[in-house]
């Protein structure tokens, strides 16, 4: 059945571009109605889709595996526009032509710009983590090289766990080599070892992490659990990499001596670094210029406000992150209505800069160094892991709450398999039954055996 094939193709393309489960299933249901299917149901995980298409008493179940998962906001936006513009009695051929065009879309940024975005984003992240100019510039170079290596490996289809492990070693080694060289040459003084963690923050899988939390909020457990497992595995790979390098060379990830500004200068720099960090991560997600700018504005406002809440009003870190996540969701909704962009394109780059990557990687190092002590404060592995858990939970709750406040389909528990009533085509009007793509041979499934009509 050609109708079910084109609907499954749409879903697999959205999955490969990083869309969440709810968006994939609702888009597939809308496309199914457009091409003449009575009902469509799907189960989505991190790498697989199992879908059933119904026409009367006949149904067809298909499955596909998507190994090349990643994040491509530009493709997601193009697919979203296709789904939004669907009309009743859409032909399979026309929809396939649109999907062919998206298949041939090139990435917006080449290898150099992509790597540069990683370096700039991690350098901004480094300042927000109290790094000085030595740390920030060294992180810029290390993250640039690390992201360039990652892109080359992913284009050659290397396994993700291995890719994250290699890139963690590369970025950490570059940082250590540069800082050690500067110190040996007498160009810098003091201890700058702590900035090494910021050099691998480009390896944080922010998009899968956010979509996993949102899928969990909608009780889509098959997708949420598989995405969450992917996040844990890739972050663990990067954590093992940085621990291995620092252990071999006796590098102290908590040690740093840096002069740090205060007052209004600090807040201005925080706003600027939040802007460039969010902009850089948006570029890593292959978002267009307008989406990058808006995501950076949202991130700068929300993250600067979060830091002010912590510093000036002694608001707990988790609560401040939750408030900032709600703010990001509401600001993203405001810009969505004005710029015709999806929420995820604006909210994920803005919220990534609040993900506690530094405490996580320090916790991994502490665990491997057997320094776990629940009574020790922030520096211990136990307290760092607790911070990571509660902060990530606050991000998920904040984003989900913002969606619930602004989206009717999130306030009510509605199934995605309900038939969607689409507008009629402006030119053709209602099409006769013969035009509902039923000229091709249909498949009847009886007791698991497919029979051609």
C-alpha angles and dihedrals in degrees: 000000000000093000094061091044094056092046091051090048090055091051094048091051091051091048091050090051093053104259120159122251096254093052092048095049095044091048092049091049091052092048090048091056090047095055094045107266117143096215139357130195128181142181115210130194132168094281108008142061125195111189136179123201123198133202110173108307093341124091140175126204120202136172134200135185122218110197097167097071119164142123125284112160093179091059091043090055091049091049091047091054091050091052092046092052096049117127132194116278094026110173121237091229093055093048091048090052090055091049090049089058091053091047089060095049113124123221114267095229130047126222095276097048091044092052092043090053089054092050094048093045093050091045089055089046089051093057091048086054089055098263121154130223093279092053094043096050093044091048089051091058096041094048091045092056093040094053092045089055092046093052092049091050095046092049087055089049099244115172112271098233091052092044093053091046093052095044091049090054092046096049093043092048093049091051093049093046094050096046092045091049093049091048093047091051092051092241094124134026132203131039118306100165097113094070091073091089092061089054091071100040090104085073093066106115094224099164096052090043093055095042089048091055093046092048089050090052089055091049092245092143100169091061096035095052095045093048091045090052090051090052092050093048096049094044090048090052091053091044093052089048096054092043092051093052095044092046094052092051097034092241117172109220092193096051120100138134112199136156106235127195123238139200124022091342089061093050092049091050091047090053092048094047092046088053095051093042093053091043091051094049090048088055090050087056089053094245120164123254095262092049090048093052095047093045089050092051091049092047094047094051096043098042095046089050090050092054091047090052090054097044102037104030102027091235111172113259094243094051092047090051091049092051090048091049091052089049091051091051093050094045090048089053090050092053093041091064092049103038102034093237131134121257093239092057090059105031103047098056089045095050097042091075089063095054107113099236095149096057090046096053092043088052091053090052092048092049092052091047090051093237096133112142122156091204095057115092129231098330097062125090094239095054092043092053090047090053091049092051097048095042093050089047090052090052092052094046092047095050092044091050091051090051091048091052094049106030125064091201090059096047092056127048098240124168118237093219094073111116111259118226105223128193116259119255108270093225107035102031119197110357123219120252091258090064095057093100091261097125091092119083112279126220123227118197114209117175090337095309118117115223124188116226 
